[in-house]
Amino acid sequence: MIDRSVAWVSQVERGVRKVDRMSVLENVAAALDIRPVTSAGELTDNTVAGYVAKYATKAAECTGTLDRRITPADRLDELPIRDHARRHIAECLRLGRLPQFADLRLSA
C-alpha cells in the first residue's frame, strides 16, 4: 500500500527512522485514510465532525466503549463500558438535548 516494508513502518512508529519526504508522508496518509484538517483549507462543521467521528470510532476499540450507536434509551449505568467513556457519552447525550447543538446530532 505504501511500498514500504513492515520493518520500515515499525522504525517510523518507534522514532528510529524519520519520514523525510513529503511524497512518502502523502502515501502513508493515503493508506491510512488521513486527511489534513487545517485552517488553510475548507474547515466545515462536517469536516470536523467526520474527523472526530473517525478517531472516536477507532478509539472505541481501545478505550473500552461500545462499537454500536448509543441512544438516550440506553441505560448508561448498565452498559459494559469504562467510567471515563460513560462520562463522555453522558455529556454528549446532555449536549445533544440542548437546542443550540441540535444540528450536531450528538444523540439519536
BELDA-V971774 format. One record per run of one state. SS is the DSSP state (H for helix, E for strand, L for the rest). FROM is the first residue (numbers start at 1). LEN is the number of residues. If there is no record, write none. Layout:
SS;FROM;LEN / SS;FROM;LEN
This chain:
L;1;5 / H;6;8 / L;14;8 / H;22;10 / L;32;13 / H;45;19 / L;64;12 / H;76;3 / L;79;4 / H;83;14 / L;97;2 / H;99;6 / L;105;4
